[in-house]
Amino acid sequence: MSSSERSSTVRDSLGLGLAVGLYGAAFGAAADAAGLSVWQAVSMSALMFTGASQFALVGVLGAGGGALAAVGSALLLGTRNTVYGVRLVPVLQPHGLRRLGLAHWVIDETTAMSLAAPDTKLGRLAFLVTGGSIYLMWNVMTAVGALGAAGLGGTARAALDAVVPAAFLALLWPRLRTTFPEAVTQRKVAVGDAVVALALTPFVPPGVQVIAAVVAVALAGPPRTGERPTAAEEMA
């Protein structure tokens, strides 16, 4: 591992960490809109630390859903982190209690940066720098977003209802516009999820639609075979 490769990895990881971490302000605002206190929002970011699941949980609560539906939605979205963990074991080679700390930082961005690295040493460095920078910024900006939203007037607070849908659209859009073979399956899943969720909305409590929409994965059928994108390409 040359010094230039190490510097490049650190620079790219820090850049991504700072950019993604700033997004924590949106979660803080969404948590406030859902009725959570600043302390609850900050604790969730510190202990849960997986953006999509956090947005799902506060989104369901904000829509009037129950705790079980909110937690179920968050767990459903968080299951992908288990797959990421399996992929990262050869790179991180965790042992003992260190496994717990590393597992807490297994998210989309750390996985992509680690797997895109040219060797395992750089992969571990990318994971640690990306994870540390995102974790720090995400938690700081969660507090900023929650405190800022708490000081808004009634009209501005009502406008925060759009934060969660906008956040999920921002997460989903890059995958829908990709041209890789897997995009066909992803689009099927997205359309199927939307149909299932909309059909159930008039009949079930908020949050249940998200859990039930998992059937769209089965409806999408097996993925098409073909060249898979690298982790770096998936993030582009």
Order of alpha helices (4+ residues) and beta strands (2+ residues): alpha-alpha-alpha-alpha-alpha-alpha-alpha-alpha-alpha-alpha-alpha-alpha-alpha-alpha-alpha
